[in-house]
Amino acid sequence: MSAPQVVVHRDKELMAKAAAARLITKIVDAQSARGTASVVLTGGRNGNGLLAALAEAPARDAVDWSRLDLWWGDERFLPDGDPERNYTQAREVLLDSVPLDPARVHPMAPSDGPHGNDADAAAEAYAAELAAAAGPEHYQSAAAAAGGAVPSFDVLLLGVGPDTHVASLFPELPAVYERERTVVGVRGAPKPPPTRVTLTLPAIRAAREVWLLAAGEDKANAAAIALSGAGEVQAPAAGARGRSRTLWLLDVAAATQLPRALYPPASS
């Protein structure tokens, strides 16, 4: 797994715009090299801020949206169309305004979907969908060896919570211990709603690049803990690593507790 790189921007607005520009470049490069690109989206204020910046970016038309696969790192297990669902929010800020191929958009099932109010069944179905899309060149992780293959995502986006959670992997809850399954149901999450569906760390680590987003003073302690060598059970963000790159994108407020040696002066 790659060592973390840290980039610090002046404020959250600049961070969102810069992250959107990075993502456009990464998608275009992947499509040029392989014909398609695969991105895992995240929710929350920073994830949605990035998508909003992407929607407004003049360069967004450089992306061939019809050849982009979109997945989600986690989802709030709520009814279809609920305004708190990550998929609903992503549609509102970006997805409904770009010409995606519906067959390549892969939301997690809602609580009133085909699996009913069974988060575990929804998780199993999403794991099966990931495995079907993985193809012969998927990343051979321990989870893949156990039958849980996932695609080699080009970029997997994660927001970092004040408690160091990423996706719906919360400190010391059962999901963060998972080493075989790629997607699990979560119950008793410490922030609402308590029931969720999430990728696990083995699935996250299958990504070529993992980008962690954190802006605001309330994220400063979490960033400092995760980047200080903390264990992934106590600080799940510390265990989110990409195979070729792990990129932390912060604003100045979220970087206030980091040693200055972690990022170059030009980042700020």
C-alpha positions, 0 to 999 in steps of 0.5 A: 500500500502507498504512503499518504501524501498530503496537500493543503489548500487555502480553504474548503472552496479551493480544495473542492475546485482543486480536487474536481480538477484532479479528478477530471484529469484522472478520469480523462487519463484513464479513459485515454489509456483503457477506454473507461474509468471507474470512480467510487463516490463519497457523500457528506459535505466535502464529497458533495462539495467536490461534486458541486465543483465538478458540475461547475468546472469548465473542463468537465466536458473533457470527460466521456461520461458515457464511459464512466463507471460510478460506485459508492463507498457507503450508503445510508440505508433509507428509502429510495429518494430520501434526501439523506441518501448519498445517491440522492444528493449526488444526483442533485448536485451532479449526476442528473446534469451529465450524460451518464450511461445508467447501466454504469451507475451503481447505487447501493440498494435503498431500504424499500428496494428489492432486499427490503429492510435487510441491510445485510442482504443489500450488502451481499447484493452489492458485493456480487455486483462488484464481483461481476464487474471486476473482470479477469484483471481485478486486484488480487486482494485477500478479499478477492481470494475469498470470493470478494473481487472488486474492480480496480477503481481508478479513484476512490473518494472518502470523506473523513469524519471527526471521529476518523471514520471513513465510508461507514467504517466507524472506530471499533465497530464490527465492520472495521474488523472485516477482512474477507467480505467487501461490503457489509451492513452496519447497525448501531452507527454512532451518527444517524441513520444507524443502519448503513451499507459500506465497503470494507477496508479490503475493498477500499484498498483495491483502488489504484488511488484513494483520496481522503477529503477533510475540511474544517476545524472539526476535522483537524484532530481526525487528520492528525490522528490518522496521519500519526500512525494510529491503528485502523481499528481505532482510526479507520481513516488510517487504514484507507490506502490506495495501491499506487497513491493515497492522497489527503486533500485538506484545507488549512483549518483541517491541517492545523494539528499536523506537523508542518513536515507532512506537507510542502510549503507550496501546498498552502 
